[in-house]
């Protein structure tokens, strides 16, 4: 246990299980390349709740559903988002939806919610279907390629059209490239993200340059719309600008910038990841065939149970938001172990979705989990067992848009093509669990 120290923080930290000494050094070394591997190592020795890390990457980790229920529901008032997603704050700022606590978060979410209403999904589907049909046609024509780098700009264009309107993308053609460059920094390993030296040719310098250009574009668009200097408008940005009429709801330029850039950055990379893993599952003939049969017989554009089941399995096995993060705001304890105020908390969705105490053969992709209400494969009824989009009032506001793009890919790709991986093993990498090598595929026209 080491020598006794008088500070409350040290005593609280010792009350929580976790690696110490050389074991801690080994775990930190693992975390430098793959946080999930570090969590696996800690779990083998310390169970489903433990603490490790230093400074900005010290987290109290929870891996099981009962702890998710505790943090997200039972003791939710003791936890907040402000300061929890430090790795995203350089992108979306401290005013982004994911980085704020109530009452500010609730106020901002209410302003945004109408723009993400289900009635908007029909317009999104048109955009998504057109984009995915074009992507598949290009992939088949090329014959082979890495899906992620080819797909990412397609997804980003749709997200930009929905959030800021298609004319904005035309007026600021470099915005998409700069947003992608910013997210590339957020996908570096946790330890690498702590190296923030503005030295030329470093990842941090590239990030800062991209952020400056993106900010210039977004702020120019905000100013032009407020001055009625543009004819073509649209997107979620206009919903936010609608609050200008009331001084109490008018947002400053930086607040608007944080909301829009935060939403943009959160949307496209996670959705690209989800589509990529869905594509990998559909490369399997046994999973693709029933989905193709459903689509051939469908009388509507909606996916059938098997198609939707494949999407849900991709989100279960490879949740793009692989961890839900919080910051302790009030004194609270878990299983008798205090969590210090200010401590960072990580809920590993990756481990939650692969818990063999909850899921039958959790490493196996099995769409029947979602088509059978009973039997060995039926998904658990516990609402805290499956959280690809979070929970409650903090549930991902862009879930509907993400699902629209996922379903559009399946609808457009499966009837038109088959594909097979070119790499013998594909593993998840980065914060948003993008497949290694960009998921290199060989495409064939059906």
Buried (B, 14 or more C-beta within 10 A) or exposed (E): EEEEEEEEEBEBBBBBBBBEEEBBEEBBEBBBEBBBBBBBBBBEEBEBBBBBBEEEBEBBBBBBBBBBBBBBEEBBEBBBBBBBBBBBBBBBBBBBBBBBBBEBBEEBBEBBEEBBEEEBBEEBBEBBBEBBBEBBBEBBEEEEBBBBEBBBBBBBBBBBBBBBBBBBBEBBEEBBBBBBBBBBBBBBBBBEBBEEEEEEEEBBBBBBBBBEBBBBBBBBBBEBBEEEEEEEBBBBBEBBBEBEEEEEEBBEEBBBBBBBBBBBBBBBBBBBBBBBBBBBBBBEEEBBEBBBBBBEEBEEEEBBBBBBBBBBBBBBBBBBBBBBBBBBBEEBEBEEBBBBBEBBBBBBBBBBBBBEEBBBEBEEBBBBBBBBEEEEBBBBEEBBBBBBBBBEEBEBBBEBBBBBBBBBBBBBBBBBBBBEBBBEEBEBBBBBBBBBBBBBBBBEEE
